[in-house]
């Protein structure tokens, strides 16, 4: 697994893995003071936040449940179109004695201060409950669990949430990265000069204090991808593709790699290259017949 990580991701991965191992192996449940194991990962879009969490789950051979705060459906809402609900989380916990729950896009919650929609207010309450390892009062039982055994099932899920689920949060915090990328005189330095030592105080500028305080420190920071990271991405993607498509992709990637670095495209750069390569391949197959038809 370590070979699949970028160099800049290794430190965050090692720290996250160490915390997760302690959560699952250390005898802390009976201590009078409970440590706060939940960790927070910060990084611009495409820097690999989800990737390192997946790597930790694979390293520990544990199931992973990923939920996006922007797709969370609060309890009692009439619209059931969202992909993530408390019932889904409860089903994951009920079926797995141990696991990792990853909550992304937490920076999208914003500040409460009496503003925002009812949906956003309920969303905060439910995500805070999850991070506090508390089940909501009117939780719907997962499919396959007997409603007649509701008290025992609730106790089972509650116990596993407290003692068997490692919680990891994440957010892009684009505004923080943009602020760190500017010097006091207003000039933009190179990415190597940008500070990356985010603190809880920094996080509180973008998300509610009550959310930031639910995570243990320090904040794990992933820097934007550098040129060598993009080259590694390109090599990995090309090696998994048929030779004809890989050829287009490598040629396009070499031409556009500096633009990818400049615009912080992240891992979606590979998707853009693949689409462009498929379009080029398709065009080459149809160009000749199209020319003959036009001549006729």
C-alpha positions, 0 to 999 in steps of 0.5 A, a space after each residue: 500500500 505504501 507504494 501507491 501513496 505520493 510522497 507528500 501523502 506519506 506523513 498524513 497516512 502514517 499519522 492516521 494509520 497510527 491513530 487508527 491502530 491505537 483506536 482498535 488495539 489499545 485498552 482505552 474503553 475502561 479508562 476514566 477519561 476517553 481519548 479523542 481518536 477522530 482525525 481531520 484531513 485538510 487538503 485542496 480538491 484532488 490532493 488525495 484525502 479519500 485516497 489515504 483513508 482508503 489506504 488506511 482501511 486496506 492496511 488494517 483490512 477493515 470495511 470503509 463507509 464514506 459519506 459526503 456531508 453535501 449528500 446527507 439526508 437529515 432524519 424526517 426529511 420528505 425527500 429521500 433522494 440523497 445517497 446518505 442517511 443515518 439509516 445507511 450508517 446504522 446498517 453499516 455499523 450493524 453489519 460490521 463490528 469494526 470499521 472506518 467511517 469517513 465524512 467528507 466535505 465538512 467545510 461545506 457546513 459553514 457557520 451557524 450563527 442563526 443563518 442557513 436553511 432548516 436543512 443545514 441546521 438539521 445537518 449540523 445536529 446529525 453530523 455532530 451526533 455522529 462525531 460525538 458517537 451518539 445515535 439519533 433518537 428516532 433512528 430507523 433500524 437497518 434492514 434485516 434487524 428485527 423491530 421487536 428487538 429494537 432496544 437490543 439492536 440500538 444498544 449493539 449499534 451504539 456500542 459499536 459506534 463508540 468502540 468499533 468505528 474509527 471516525 475520520 473527517 475531511 474538507 478542502 478549505 479552499 479559502 484557507 489555501 488561497 490565503 496561505 498562497 499569498 504573501 503580505 504584499 499580495 504576491 503569489 509565491 511558489 507552492 513550495 513556499 506556501 505554509 501548510 501548518 493548519 491549526 484548529 484556529 485556522 479551521 474555525 475560520 471556515 467551519 463552526 468551532 463546535 465542529 473543529 473541536 470534535 477532532 483530535 489534533 494535529 490537523 493532517 494536511 495534504 499539499 496540492 499535487 506537484 509535478 512529480 505527483 502528476 507524472 506518477 499519476 500519468 504513469 499509473 493510469 497509462 500502465 492500466 490502459 490498452 496501448 493505443 489509448 495509453 499512447 494518446 494519454 501519455 502524449 497529451 499528459 506530457 504537453 499539459 502537465 505544467 498546466 495541471 500543476 498551475 491550475 491545481 487540477 488534482 486527480 481529476 486531471 487523469 479523467 480529463 486526459 482519458 476523455 481527451 484520449 478517447 475522443 482522439 482515438 474515436 476521431 482517428 477511426 472515423 476521419 477516413 470514412 468521413 472524408 471518402 463520404 464527403 468526396 462522394 
